[in-house]
Amino acid sequence: MPNHFSALKRARQTKRRTAINRSNKGTFRAGLRRIRKALATGAREKAQPQLPEALSRIDKAVQKGLIHKNTAGRLKSRLMARFNALPAAK
């Protein structure tokens, strides 16, 4: 257990920051799961409205430092490739 005032403060800050990071990561992963599930069904109409939201979540994850920008680019590229491979709506 920390004894110095500065160490106690750092422990408090770390605890708060960890909670925020966990929340942000959970939101990010849930958004990815949702779009991947929509893409897996093969229904373009179902995935269409979720795609911009998923791309936004990926960009926000980069801003918050959850993922690297190259990882974000790879994720977005793969999502778009899967979306574009779906048959067009009639």
C-alpha positions in Angstrom: 0.0 0.0 0.0 1.4 3.4 -0.9 2.4 5.7 2.0 3.3 9.0 0.3 0.6 11.5 -0.6 1.7 11.5 -4.3 1.6 7.7 -4.4 -1.9 7.6 -2.9 -3.1 10.1 -5.4 -1.6 8.1 -8.3 -3.4 5.0 -7.0 -6.7 6.9 -7.0 -6.1 8.2 -10.5 -5.1 4.8 -11.8 -8.3 3.3 -10.3 -10.5 5.9 -12.0 -8.6 5.7 -15.3 -8.9 1.9 -15.3 -12.7 2.1 -14.9 -12.9 4.6 -17.8 -10.7 2.5 -20.0 -12.7 -0.6 -19.3 -16.0 1.2 -20.1 -14.6 2.6 -23.4 -13.1 -0.8 -24.4 -16.4 -2.5 -23.7 -18.4 0.0 -25.8 -15.9 -0.3 -28.6 -16.0 -4.1 -28.7 -19.8 -4.3 -28.4 -20.0 -2.0 -31.5 -17.7 -4.2 -33.5 -19.6 -7.3 -32.4 -22.9 -5.7 -33.6 -21.7 -4.8 -37.1 -19.9 -8.2 -37.5 -23.1 -10.0 -36.6 -25.1 -7.9 -39.1 -22.5 -8.6 -41.8 -22.6 -12.3 -41.0 -26.3 -12.5 -41.6 -25.7 -11.4 -45.2 -28.4 -8.8 -45.1 -27.1 -5.5 -46.6 -30.1 -3.6 -45.5 -29.5 -4.5 -41.9 -25.7 -3.7 -42.0 -26.1 -0.4 -43.9 -27.2 1.8 -41.0 -24.8 0.2 -38.5 -21.7 0.7 -40.7 -21.1 4.5 -40.1 -21.6 4.0 -36.4 -19.1 1.2 -36.3 -16.5 3.3 -38.2 -17.1 6.1 -35.8 -16.5 3.9 -32.8 -13.2 2.7 -34.3 -12.1 6.3 -34.9 -13.1 7.2 -31.3 -11.1 4.3 -30.0 -8.0 5.7 -31.7 -8.6 9.1 -30.2 -9.0 7.6 -26.7 -5.8 5.6 -27.1 -7.5 2.2 -27.0 -6.1 1.0 -30.3 -3.3 2.1 -32.7 -4.3 4.0 -35.8 -3.0 1.3 -38.1 -5.1 -1.2 -36.3 -8.1 1.1 -36.8 -7.3 1.3 -40.5 -7.1 -2.5 -40.8 -10.4 -3.0 -39.0 -12.2 -0.4 -41.1 -10.8 -1.9 -44.3 -11.9 -5.4 -43.4 -15.4 -4.2 -42.4 -15.8 -2.3 -45.7 -14.5 -5.3 -47.7 -17.1 -7.5 -46.0 -19.8 -5.0 -46.5 -19.0 -4.5 -50.2 -19.0 -8.2 -50.7 -22.6 -8.5 -49.7 -25.1 -8.8 -52.5 -26.8 -5.4 -53.4 -30.4 -4.8 -52.4 -32.9 -5.3 -55.1 
